[in-house]
Amino acid sequence: MVRLCSKYIKLSNFYAKPCVNSSIFRSQISFLQNEFFSSISDSKFSTINEEEVLKFSQLSKEWWSPNGPVKLLHSMNPLRVLYMRRQYLEHKPNVNFKLNKNFNDFNDVENSKFPFKGLRILDMGCGGGLLSESLVRLGASVVGADASSENIQIAKIHSFKDPRLHSGPGNLEYRCITAEKLLEQEESFDIVCAMEIIEHVNNPIEFLRTCIGLVKPGGGHLFLSTISRTPLSYFLTILLAEKVFKIIPSGTHDFNNYIKPDEIQAIIQEIKTNKDSNNERNNETISKNVSGNFSERWGFVTDIIGIGLNPITGKWFEFYKWIPTRIQLDVNYIITAKRI
C-alpha cells in the first residue's frame, strides 16, 4: 500500500524509496493529479500518438520474428507471463501454490494447467499478439486491442497457426480499437494488461486513467510494465539500445514519456470511485462529484518489481526484492494493482 509523504512507500513485503519532500515533487504530483481527474466525458479525446501507431504498423510483418526489431519483447514475454500468473494466484482466494527460488522457471508455480480459465483479459496495445496468445494458452478469454490495423491483421493471421488458441478453454479476439473507445462502450475486464505501451502514447497519465477504468471492481487486476525516467534508463534504452548497438529501431522511445514508478503509485493510490446511479449496469465509474469529494478508494498497488536483461544469456530476470529500489526500479519495472 502506498502512503504518500510518509517515510516509506510500502509495497507488499518490501519498501520503496522515501518520498522526496520537495516543492518539485509536490508540484509534479499536483500536475499528475490534475491531469488524471480531467473529465472523462470528452469522447473526442484520445491518447493515440499517430506517429507511434505508424511506426509500429511498419514493423507489423516483423512481430513474430524472434530476431527482428521486437526481439526484446520476445525475450521478455515469458517473464511477463510468469509474473502475471504468480501475482494473480497470490491474490486469488483458496489457491495453494509453491514457489521455488528460481523465479524464471515456469515449473516453479505448481497450479492448474489453466490458471486464467474463466477470466476475461484485455491486452491493450497487443501488437502482433505475443502476450495475448500466451494468456489464451493458460485458459483466458483474451481481447487483444491495438490502434494499428496492420498489427491486428498480423495477429489474426498468426493466431490460426496454433489450433489450441481456438479450441478452448480460452478464446481469442482481436480488435482494432483504442482504450478510450472500450471505456466508452462500458467494457470491463478481470485483468487489464498495459505492457510496454504507456511510454508510446500521447498522454501517459490519461491512458493510465482509462486502463484503470476498464478493470472490474471486486478484485480485478491491472498489470503495467514500462520504463522509469532516469539517467540510467536513457543511457541503456536510448543511447545504447537505439543509437549505439541498434538493438531496436532508432526513435522507438521518447524519454519524455517515461514515467517513474512513484508517480504511477501516487496516481493509483489517490483514485476514488463513485456509484453512478444513472448507469443501468450499476458499475462503479471513476468520476468526481460537484464538490470535488470522492467516495471509496479504487484499489491499491500490491506489488512492484524491477526487471533487467542479462546481456550474456539474452534473458530477462526479476530483481530480488532485497536489492535497493534505487537500483532495481531505475529502468524497467512491472506494477500490479488490484481493484477493491
C-alpha positions in Angstrom: 0.0 0.0 0.0 1.3 3.4 -0.9 1.3 6.1 1.8 2.3 9.4 0.2 4.6 11.7 2.1 5.2 9.1 4.8 8.7 8.0 5.4 8.4 5.0 3.1 6.2 3.7 0.4 5.3 0.1 1.4 4.7 -2.3 -1.4 3.9 -5.9 -0.5 6.8 -7.1 1.7 9.5 -4.6 0.8 9.9 -0.8 0.9 10.3 1.6 -2.0 12.5 4.6 -1.7 11.3 7.5 0.5 9.1 10.3 -0.8 11.0 13.4 -1.8 9.6 16.2 0.4 10.2 19.0 -2.0 8.3 21.6 -3.9 9.3 20.0 -7.2 7.8 16.6 -6.2 4.7 18.2 -4.9 4.1 20.3 -8.0 4.8 17.2 -10.1 2.2 15.1 -8.2 -0.2 18.0 -8.4 0.2 18.2 -12.1 -0.4 14.4 -12.4 -3.5 14.6 -10.3 -4.9 17.4 -12.3 -4.3 15.5 -15.5 -5.8 12.4 -14.0 -9.0 14.0 -12.8 -9.8 15.7 -16.1 -13.3 15.0 -17.4 -14.0 11.5 -18.8 -17.0 12.8 -20.7 -15.0 14.2 -23.7 -15.2 11.2 -26.1 -13.2 13.2 -28.7 -10.1 13.0 -26.5 -7.6 10.3 -27.5 -4.2 9.2 -26.2 -3.3 7.8 -29.5 0.0 9.0 -30.9 -0.4 8.7 -34.7 3.4 8.7 -35.3 3.8 5.8 -32.8 1.0 3.9 -34.4 2.6 4.4 -37.9 6.0 3.4 -36.5 4.7 0.1 -35.1 2.5 -0.6 -38.1 5.6 -0.5 -40.3 7.0 -3.2 -38.0 3.9 -5.4 -38.2 5.4 -8.0 -40.6 8.3 -8.4 -38.1 6.3 -9.0 -35.0 6.8 -12.8 -35.0 10.5 -12.7 -36.0 12.4 -13.7 -32.8 15.5 -11.9 -34.0 13.7 -8.9 -35.6 13.2 -5.4 -34.3 10.9 -6.5 -31.5 13.2 -9.3 -30.3 13.4 -7.8 -26.8 9.6 -8.3 -26.4 10.0 -11.9 -27.4 12.6 -12.5 -24.8 10.6 -10.5 -22.2 7.3 -12.3 -22.8 8.0 -15.5 -20.7 8.9 -13.3 -17.7 5.8 -11.2 -18.1 3.5 -14.2 -18.2 5.2 -15.9 -15.2 4.9 -12.7 -13.2 1.2 -12.3 -14.0 0.5 -15.9 -13.3 2.2 -15.7 -9.9 0.7 -12.4 -8.8 -2.8 -13.5 -9.8 -2.5 -16.7 -7.8 -1.1 -14.9 -4.8 -4.2 -12.8 -4.6 -6.7 -15.4 -5.6 -8.6 -17.0 -2.7 -8.4 -20.7 -1.9 -5.4 -21.4 -4.1 -2.4 -23.4 -2.9 0.8 -22.9 -4.7 4.5 -23.3 -4.2 7.3 -21.1 -5.4 10.9 -22.1 -6.0 13.8 -19.6 -5.5 14.4 -19.7 -9.3 11.6 -17.3 -10.4 12.4 -17.7 -14.1 11.3 -21.3 -14.2 7.7 -21.8 -15.2 7.6 -25.1 -13.2 8.1 -23.1 -10.0 4.3 -22.4 -9.9 2.5 -25.6 -9.1 -1.1 -24.9 -10.1 -3.7 -25.7 -12.6 -2.7 -26.0 -16.3 -5.2 -23.2 -16.9 -4.8 -20.6 -14.1 -6.6 -17.9 -16.1 -9.6 -20.1 -17.0 -12.8 -18.2 -16.8 -11.1 -14.8 -16.8 -11.7 -12.1 -19.3 -8.3 -10.3 -20.0 -7.6 -7.2 -22.1 -4.2 -7.0 -23.7 -4.1 -3.3 -24.5 -1.5 -2.4 -27.2 -1.3 -6.1 -28.2 0.8 -5.6 -31.3 1.2 -8.9 -33.1 -0.3 -10.8 -30.1 2.8 -12.1 -28.3 1.2 -11.8 -24.8 -2.3 -12.4 -26.0 -1.5 -15.9 -27.3 0.3 -16.9 -24.2 -2.6 -15.9 -22.0 -5.1 -17.8 -24.1 -3.0 -20.9 -23.8 -3.4 -20.5 -20.0 -7.1 -20.6 -20.3 -8.1 -16.9 -20.5 -10.6 -15.3 -22.8 -8.4 -12.6 -24.3 -9.3 -9.4 -26.1 -6.2 -8.2 -27.9 -6.6 -4.5 -28.7 -4.4 -2.2 -30.8 -4.8 1.1 -32.7 -2.9 -0.3 -35.7 -5.0 -2.3 -38.1 -1.8 -3.7 -39.6 -0.8 -5.2 -36.3 -4.3 -6.6 -35.7 -4.2 -8.2 -39.1 -0.8 -9.9 -38.5 -2.0 -11.0 -35.0 -5.1 -12.6 -36.5 -3.2 -14.4 -39.2 -0.6 -15.8 -36.7 -3.3 -17.0 -34.3 -4.5 -19.5 -36.8 -1.2 -21.3 -36.8 -2.0 -22.7 -33.4 -5.3 -24.6 -33.1 -5.1 -24.5 -29.3 -6.0 -20.8 -29.5 -9.4 -21.6 -30.9 -10.3 -24.9 -29.3 -10.7 -23.8 -25.7 -10.8 -23.5 -22.8 -9.6 -20.0 -23.6 -10.5 -17.9 -26.6 -9.0 -15.1 -28.6 -10.5 -12.0 -30.1 -8.6 -9.2 -31.8 -10.0 -5.6 -32.2 -8.6 -2.5 -33.8 -9.8 -0.2 -31.1 -8.5 2.3 -28.5 -8.7 2.1 -24.7 -10.9 5.2 -24.7 -13.4 3.6 -27.1 -13.5 0.4 -24.9 -14.3 2.5 -21.9 -16.9 4.5 -23.8 -18.5 1.1 -24.7 -18.6 0.3 -20.9 -16.3 -2.8 -21.3 -14.8 -4.3 -18.2 -12.2 -7.0 -17.6 -11.0 -9.2 -14.8 -7.4 -8.3 -15.8 -6.1 -5.4 -17.9 -2.6 -5.6 -19.3 -0.8 -2.4 -20.4 2.6 -3.9 -21.1 5.3 -1.7 -22.7 2.7 0.7 -24.2 2.2 3.6 -21.8 5.5 5.2 -23.0 4.2 5.2 -26.6 1.0 7.2 -26.1 0.3 10.9 -26.3 -0.8 11.4 -22.7 0.5 8.6 -20.4 -1.5 9.8 -17.4 -4.8 9.9 -19.3 -4.0 6.5 -20.8 -3.4 5.1 -17.3 -6.7 6.5 -16.1 -8.5 4.9 -19.0 -7.0 1.5 -18.3 -7.9 1.7 -14.7 -11.5 2.4 -15.6 -11.6 -0.9 -17.6 -10.8 -3.0 -14.5 -13.7 -4.8 -13.0 -14.5 -3.9 -9.3 -14.3 -6.6 -6.7 -10.8 -7.9 -7.3 -9.9 -7.1 -10.9 -6.2 -6.6 -11.6 -4.1 -4.1 -13.6 -0.7 -5.2 -14.8 1.5 -2.4 -16.2 5.1 -2.5 -17.4 7.1 0.4 -18.6 10.4 2.3 -18.2 11.4 4.8 -15.5 12.5 8.3 -16.3 16.1 8.3 -15.1 19.6 9.0 -16.5 20.4 5.3 -16.4 17.2 4.4 -18.4 18.1 7.0 -21.1 21.7 5.6 -21.3 20.5 2.0 -21.6 17.3 2.1 -23.6 18.0 5.0 -26.0 21.7 5.8 -26.2 23.0 2.2 -26.1 20.0 0.1 -27.4 18.9 2.5 -30.1 21.9 4.6 -31.1 25.0 2.6 -30.4 24.1 -1.1 -30.7 20.9 -0.6 -32.7 19.2 -3.5 -30.9 15.9 -1.7 -31.5 15.0 0.9 -34.2 16.1 4.4 -33.6 13.3 6.6 -32.3 11.4 3.7 -30.6 11.4 5.5 -27.3 10.7 9.1 -26.2 12.4 9.8 -22.9 9.8 12.5 -22.0 7.1 9.8 -21.9 8.9 7.6 -19.4 7.2 7.5 -16.0 8.8 6.9 -12.6 7.2 4.2 -10.5 6.4 6.5 -7.6 4.4 8.7 -10.0 2.2 5.8 -11.1 1.9 4.6 -7.5 0.7 8.0 -6.4 -2.0 8.2 -9.0 -3.3 4.7 -8.4 -3.4 5.3 -4.6 -5.3 8.6 -4.9 -8.0 7.3 -7.3 -11.5 7.2 -5.8 -14.7 5.8 -7.3 -18.4 6.8 -7.2 -21.5 4.8 -7.8 -23.2 6.0 -10.9 -27.0 5.7 -10.2 -27.8 6.5 -13.9 -25.8 3.6 -15.1 -28.1 0.7 -15.9 -25.3 -1.8 -15.3 -24.7 -0.2 -11.8 -21.0 -0.2 -12.4 -18.6 1.9 -10.4 -17.1 4.7 -12.5 -14.1 6.8 -12.0 -15.6 10.2 -11.5 -15.6 13.4 -9.5 -18.7 15.0 -7.9 -19.6 18.6 -7.8 -17.9 19.4 -4.5 -14.7 17.7 -5.6 -15.1 14.9 -3.0 -14.8 11.2 -3.7 -16.4 8.1 -2.3 -14.4 4.9 -1.8 -11.0 4.1 -2.9 -10.4 2.4 -6.3 -7.8 0.0 -5.1 -4.1 -0.3 -4.3 -0.8 -1.4 -5.6 0.0 -4.9 -4.5 3.5 -5.4 -6.0 6.2 -3.6 -7.9 9.3 -5.3 -9.2 12.3 -4.3 -11.3 13.3 -6.4 -14.3 16.5 -6.5 -16.3 18.1 -8.1 -19.3 21.1 -10.4 -18.9 23.3 -9.3 -21.8 25.1 -12.7 -21.8 22.1 -15.0 -21.8 19.7 -12.6 -23.5 17.0 -13.5 -21.0 15.1 -11.1 -18.7 15.1 -11.6 -15.0 13.4 -10.2 -11.9 15.5 -8.3 -9.3 15.3 -9.8 -5.9 13.3 -7.5 -3.6 16.2 -7.1 -1.1 18.1 -5.2 -3.8 17.7 -1.4 -3.1 14.9 0.1 -5.1 17.1 2.9 -6.4 18.8 0.1 -8.4 16.0 -2.3 -9.3 13.4 0.3 -10.3 15.8 2.6 -12.2 15.0 1.2 -15.7 12.3 -1.4 -16.5 9.7 -2.4 -13.9 6.2 -4.0 -13.6 3.4 -2.9 -11.3 0.4 -4.9 -10.1 -2.7 -3.1 -8.8 -5.9 -4.6 -7.5 -9.3 -3.0 -7.6 -11.4 -3.2 -4.4 
